[in-house]
Amino acid sequence: MEEKKMTYADKKALRERMKRLKPGKLERRYARMGYVFMIPWFIGAAVFLAYPLCMSFWYALNNIRITPLGQKFTFLGYGNFTQILIQDPDFVVELVNYLTSTVLSVPIIVVFALIIAMMLNMNIKGKGFFRLIFFLPVIIVSGPILGMLNSEGAGSISAVDVQAISGAIGSVLPSIIAEPISDLFGNMITTLWYSGVQILIFLSGLQKIDRSMYEAAKIDGGSGWECFWKITLPNLRSMILLNTIYTVVFISNNSENPIIVLIKESMFSGTKEKGYGYASAMAWLYSLVVLLLVGAFALILAGRKDQYEKQVKRAVKLRKKEAREKKRIERRNRRNAARIERKREKGQITSHTTSRSDY
């Protein structure tokens, strides 16, 4: 009787497992419709992303001259890349300045956005108005308007204050570190203008945190500082990573970026050595550096896993191991039961006595 119950349970479990593995008709229909809606994205990515990338890399391997008969390509191989790295000091200097300024400004923008988002998430009057104020620069300060504001000095601190800050920093730190920090303070207003989108992302993350977690922590005697480090910050880890990558990409693609300006000047240069191919090689080198910088920030922020997640994964692995061991024992018992039944049918053993070696 126990054999029949076990067999029936096994068959039922097998049917349920097959149902989970095999999608239903409606689920397959939804999957097909999902692929249909993804087709425009694939077409757009192929036409506006993959094809321009391939063409720009081909341009980077050639010296391109614009003639009345069209474009004239002269294959150089990696000549443009070696010329940029060896013979063009401006690009290397601007690249080093970009790395130092980005490494310094990205944490400041992210931390500033987090602080403002936490303040705007409080129960204060006129929250919508203050959110509009902090997001307004994202709408206004774009393109030519940013250049006009910077030319009028609206995006920087006054020269007297910058000189005092630079003198104080230069007396403590070496010049290679002091100069980027001084430039960052000089453009502090422009830097903080870039935090509008990050504030909105942090706000959405803060509003998704369950308030009962804070209530339980306060009942246990947790302070606001402890709640921030134990509840708020762990729940915003993915948002911090997202905002960091977004900030790096935004700063890298900014029209006021000196490297972007240098690439544009090389593209429209009338000299024999420069042109579209030279500018494309610059863009590829710059893209490689940006990708490495994004990867470094992602490795720093996403490399450390939560201890609770580790415990959960360890428990899941242990549960799966126990389930596999249980299935292995059940299969062995079924094989032994089938072997005993065959021996009983052949008359080798009686139904009342079984040998211990049969199990």
Secondary structure by P-SEA (a helix, b strand, c coil): caaaaaaaaaaaaaaaaaaaacccaaaaaaaaaaaaaaaaaaaaaaaccaaaaaaaaaaaacccccccccbbbbbbcaaaaaaaacccaaaaaaaaaaaaaaaaaaaaaaaaaaaaaaaaaccccaaaaaaaaaacccccccaaaaaaaaaaccccccaaaaaaaaaaaaaccccaaaaaaaaaaaaaaaaaaaaaaaaaaaaaaaaaccaaaaaaaaaacccaaaaaaccccccaaaaaaaaaaaaaaaaaaccccaaaaaaaaaaacccccccaaaaaaaaaaaaaaaaaaaaaaaaaaaccccaaaaaaaaaaaaaaaaaaaaaaaaaaaaaaaaaaaaaaaaccccccccccccc
